[in-house]
Amino acid sequence: MSGPDEFDDFVARRKPLFPRPPDGLEPPADLDRMVLRQAREAIRSETSEPAYHGTRWGMPVAIAATVLVAATIVLHVGMMQRDPVPKVTVQNITQRTEQAPAGAVTTAAPALAAPETSATPLPQTTPAWRRDTRSWLAQIERLRAEGKTAEADAEMAEYRKANRAYAGSPDR
Amino acid sequence: MNHALTMDGLTTSESTVRFARTTRTRRVDVVSDDEDAQLMLAYARGDMRAFEQLYARHRGALYRYLVRQSRDNEIAHDLFQEVWSRVIVNRARYEPRAKFRTFLFTLAHNCFIDHCRRVKARPSSMGVDDADAADLLRTDDSAAPDTAMERDEASRHYRAALATLPQEQRDVYLLHEESDLSLEEIARITGVGPETAKSRLRYAVGKLKAALSAVKDLA
């Protein structure tokens, strides 16, 4: 075995302990090509990643947009349905037609075009606020606000009688 | 033997990349470790040229290490590819805290150990290769005074002597010879203390020297 100094020189790469013959070992060209191809493809796949990222976050955004649009439509339709639409029946139309020559308060427009108009013909002595549902209901509210509960209830009963279509409505 | 690696087929009009033979000039190693790290970082940013330079610098040493360790060209080729594959895959996570060579040879060492485990090899008994050992004892009676032939003979004896070493000793010796790393770094790679690494290297060198001088005496 070599001496300690000799070995230390060898470890420090100052002096070889024995001549090492050149072996000429080199990786074959095919191997080089495979490694380099892999390295190149790794970079290529990385550079094409942004497009992939785009689709990755694009999908949730598309879903969110769809949900938003759908919710908006549902809300809009729901609010439209809340507005009372008078029930159009053959009886109502017949009554209206009969009342019209007698100078009824109803407008000349067809019933469908004036949903706010009362479906039942009213006598000539009818107070002004009873001529359309909005002012009638406003009058009822006013009476309630003034503490005239009995009068308000009576008006409401009249209102319901006149507007049978709404009598059974759950939100009235 | 120099060979040219044409990049045709891999890229459209890439120029030819030539890998000059990595001559054994490690004692005058001009490759800067810092430069290696910069090349690796450049490759991580997508610079293929940087990888080509890095590869050209280390391919020979890594290949020799793996061929000498495995003593089987096919296995060495697989391991060589696996090591570089790990370098490529881990490029984004690479941090230049240690030398690139340490990183590379740590991967190589681990790949070889994994391979040994996979094939249920017994690393400690892998030192003796029958063919190489037979080569070691054989002498060429018709030794012509031809320089190339003498060199081939010397190379054959060297490989045979290397094959007689226990795997741990051969590992430390090859890392010392091929990776150009310090004993402390070799110890870290092999997972032993610096004194153990030094001891293994001392034994390996002693055995190699004895085997080669015995052959010389026989001749």
Interface residues (C-beta under 8 A of the other chain):
Chain A: M1 S2 F7 F10 V11 R13 L17 F18 P19 R20 P21 P22 D23 G24 L25 E26 P27 P28 A29 L31 D32 R33 M34 V35 L36 R37 Q38 A39 R40 A42 I43 E46 T47
Chain B: M1 H3 A4 L5 M7 L10 T11 V17 F19 R21 T22 R24 R26 R27 Y43 G46 M48 F51 E52 Y55 R59 G60 Y63 R64 V67 H77 F80 Q81 W84 S85 I88 V89 R91 R151 A154 S155 H157 Y158 R159 H176 E177 D180 L183 K198 L201 R202 V205 G206 L208 K209 A210 L212 S213
